[in-house]
Amino acid sequence: MTDFIYAEDFNFQNGPELRFFHQFLKGLVHKQNNLIGVIRGFSSPVLFDGNLDEGGRENLDQVQQSALTFKTLNETVLSAAGIGRCDAGIVSLDQMRPFWTEKLNAHAAASNSVINWAVADRISPVHGDNTKLTQILIELVRNATDAATGEGIHPVGIEIEAATDFPASTAITIRNPSLSSYDATQLPKLFRPFETQKSGEHFGLGLTLAAVLSAQMGLKLGLQSADQTFAARLVLPNA
């Protein structure tokens, strides 16, 4: 059994090298998106050609879908590289939970999973960015539900309770059954970009993105593997 292993390499320090990297990456993604627009723009009208056979239509549909996936990858890469602002604010977890429930249930249903909430009676508001915090939870739940294998409904638990990592803090823990187990040397590697044991349709950026956004907001994100259960723990300072 391993304790929670926390991401520690994603608190980027602003400097000339980082600014160059961000400018370079934003420019590259912009150029790529222009090319994606050309691909989609020229392939779309052909799909409306009544003389196009079924095989050709399927091929062009695949081109269109690949272009959209490429665009989504570009957006994810920018966020995972720390490009984008996190606004300081106060988040009411009680008020956000109905919205999160709707969002997260949609991801769970697509993977034949169900989310079970366990929330303490009194939950303090926390510091963070509403939008970015939602994005982190979506990535963590997606990571949990995508790992589901076998028949039947796969339970994913989300616990919200007081924590002591900061002088006063709240922890959101996401747990899911897992056939894979990781030791203390393997867990940190799961935060690395493009490292995934899932199928090729996955970007391998979910945990990287969650770790980068957590660092931008001054949160702690940890992983644990124990007793055929995988867990991600997000710790937020209370407001």
C-alpha positions in Angstrom: 0.0 0.0 0.0 1.3 3.4 -0.9 0.4 6.8 0.7 -0.7 9.6 -1.5 2.0 10.8 -3.8 1.7 14.5 -4.7 2.6 16.2 -8.0 5.5 18.5 -7.4 7.0 19.4 -10.8 4.3 21.6 -12.2 4.7 24.9 -10.3 6.3 26.7 -13.3 8.3 29.8 -12.4 7.6 32.8 -14.8 10.8 33.8 -16.6 12.1 34.5 -20.1 12.5 30.8 -21.0 8.9 30.1 -20.0 7.5 33.1 -21.8 9.4 32.0 -25.0 8.0 28.5 -24.6 4.5 29.7 -24.2 4.8 32.1 -27.2 6.3 29.4 -29.3 3.6 26.8 -28.3 0.7 29.3 -28.8 2.1 30.2 -32.3 2.5 26.5 -33.2 -1.1 25.7 -32.2 -2.4 28.7 -34.0 -0.7 27.5 -37.2 -2.0 24.0 -36.7 -5.5 25.2 -36.2 -5.4 27.1 -39.5 -4.4 23.9 -41.3 -7.2 22.1 -39.5 -9.6 24.7 -40.8 -8.4 24.1 -44.3 -8.8 20.3 -44.0 -12.4 20.7 -42.6 -13.3 23.4 -45.1 -12.3 21.5 -48.2 -13.6 18.1 -47.1 -17.0 19.3 -45.8 -18.5 20.2 -49.2 -17.5 16.8 -50.7 -19.7 15.1 -48.1 -22.7 16.7 -49.7 -21.9 15.3 -53.2 -24.7 12.9 -54.1 -22.3 10.9 -56.3 -20.0 10.1 -53.4 -19.9 6.3 -52.7 -20.3 5.0 -49.1 -16.6 4.1 -48.8 -15.6 7.6 -49.7 -18.1 9.1 -47.4 -16.8 7.0 -44.5 -13.2 8.1 -45.3 -14.2 11.8 -45.3 -16.2 11.4 -42.1 -13.0 10.0 -40.5 -11.0 13.0 -41.8 -13.5 15.4 -40.3 -13.5 13.6 -37.0 -9.7 13.4 -36.9 -9.5 17.1 -37.5 -11.9 17.8 -34.6 -9.9 15.6 -32.4 -6.7 17.4 -33.4 -8.3 20.7 -32.5 -9.3 19.4 -29.1 -5.8 18.1 -28.5 -4.4 21.5 -29.3 -6.7 23.1 -26.7 -5.7 20.5 -24.2 -2.0 21.0 -24.9 -2.2 24.7 -24.2 -3.9 24.2 -20.9 -1.5 21.4 -19.9 1.4 23.7 -20.7 0.1 26.2 -18.2 -1.0 28.7 -20.8 -4.1 30.4 -19.5 -5.0 32.4 -16.5 -6.5 31.1 -13.3 -8.6 33.7 -11.5 -8.4 33.9 -7.8 -11.8 33.5 -6.2 -13.9 31.8 -3.6 -15.8 28.6 -4.5 -18.8 27.3 -2.6 -18.5 23.5 -2.9 -22.1 23.1 -1.8 -23.4 25.4 -4.5 -21.2 23.9 -7.2 -22.1 20.2 -6.4 -25.4 20.1 -8.4 -23.6 21.5 -11.4 -20.7 19.1 -11.0 -23.1 16.2 -10.5 -24.7 16.9 -13.9 -21.4 17.3 -15.7 -19.7 14.3 -14.1 -22.6 11.9 -14.4 -22.5 12.4 -18.2 -18.9 11.3 -18.3 -19.6 8.3 -16.0 -22.6 7.1 -18.0 -20.5 7.0 -21.2 -18.2 4.4 -19.4 -21.0 2.4 -17.7 -20.0 3.9 -14.4 -21.9 5.5 -11.6 -20.8 8.2 -9.2 -21.4 7.9 -5.5 -21.0 11.1 -3.4 -20.0 11.1 0.2 -20.0 14.7 1.5 -19.4 15.9 5.1 -22.2 17.9 6.8 -20.2 21.1 7.0 -18.0 22.1 4.0 -16.2 25.3 4.0 -15.9 27.5 0.9 -12.4 27.2 -0.6 -10.0 29.3 -2.6 -9.9 28.6 -6.4 -11.2 29.3 -9.9 -14.7 27.9 -10.5 -14.1 27.0 -14.1 -10.6 25.5 -13.6 -11.7 23.5 -10.6 -14.5 22.1 -12.6 -12.0 21.2 -15.4 -9.8 19.4 -12.9 -12.7 17.3 -11.5 -13.8 16.4 -15.0 -10.3 15.2 -15.9 -10.0 13.2 -12.7 -13.4 11.6 -13.1 -12.7 10.9 -16.8 -9.4 9.2 -15.7 -11.4 7.1 -13.3 -14.2 6.1 -15.6 -12.0 5.4 -18.6 -10.1 2.9 -16.5 -13.3 0.9 -15.9 -13.1 -2.6 -17.4 -15.3 -5.7 -17.4 -19.1 -6.1 -17.3 -21.5 -4.4 -14.9 -21.7 -1.0 -13.4 -18.4 0.5 -12.2 -18.6 2.6 -9.0 -16.7 5.8 -8.7 -16.7 7.4 -5.3 -16.3 11.2 -4.7 -15.6 12.2 -1.0 -15.6 15.8 0.2 -14.3 16.3 3.8 -12.2 18.5 6.0 -8.4 18.1 5.7 -5.3 19.2 7.6 -2.8 19.6 4.7 -3.0 23.4 4.9 -3.8 25.3 8.2 -7.4 24.8 7.2 -8.4 22.9 4.0 -10.9 20.6 2.3 -10.1 17.4 0.4 -11.9 16.1 -2.6 -11.0 12.4 -3.1 -12.0 10.3 -6.2 -11.8 6.5 -5.9 -12.4 3.8 -8.4 -11.7 0.1 -8.5 -8.5 -0.8 -10.4 -6.9 -4.0 -11.5 -3.6 -2.2 -11.9 -1.4 -1.4 -8.9 1.4 1.2 -8.7 4.1 1.6 -6.2 5.6 4.9 -4.9 8.1 5.1 -7.8 5.5 4.5 -10.5 2.8 6.9 -9.3 4.7 10.2 -10.1 5.2 9.0 -13.7 1.4 9.1 -14.2 1.5 12.9 -14.1 3.9 13.0 -17.1 2.4 14.1 -20.4 1.5 11.6 -23.1 2.3 8.6 -20.8 -0.8 6.4 -20.7 -1.7 2.7 -20.5 -5.0 3.4 -22.2 -5.9 3.0 -25.8 -4.6 5.3 -28.5 -7.8 7.4 -28.5 -6.7 8.9 -25.2 -4.3 11.9 -25.2 -2.4 10.9 -22.1 -2.8 14.5 -20.8 -5.6 14.3 -18.2 -3.5 14.0 -15.1 -0.9 16.4 -16.4 -3.6 19.0 -17.1 -5.1 18.4 -13.6 -1.6 18.8 -12.0 -0.8 22.0 -13.9 -4.1 23.6 -13.1 -3.8 22.6 -9.4 -0.3 24.1 -9.2 -1.6 27.4 -10.8 -4.2 27.7 -8.0 -2.0 26.6 -5.2 -3.8 23.3 -4.6 -2.3 19.9 -3.9 -3.0 16.9 -6.1 -2.0 13.4 -5.1 -2.5 9.8 -6.3 -2.7 6.6 -4.4 -2.9 2.9 -5.3 -4.0 0.5 -2.7 -6.2 -2.6 -2.2 -7.3 -2.7 -5.9 -8.4 0.9 -5.6 -7.0 3.9 -7.4 -7.5 7.3 -5.8 -6.9 11.0 -6.7 -6.9 13.5 -3.9 -7.3 17.3 -4.4 -6.6 19.5 -1.4 -7.9 23.1 -1.4 -7.2 25.8 1.2 -10.3 27.0 2.9 -11.5 30.6 2.3 
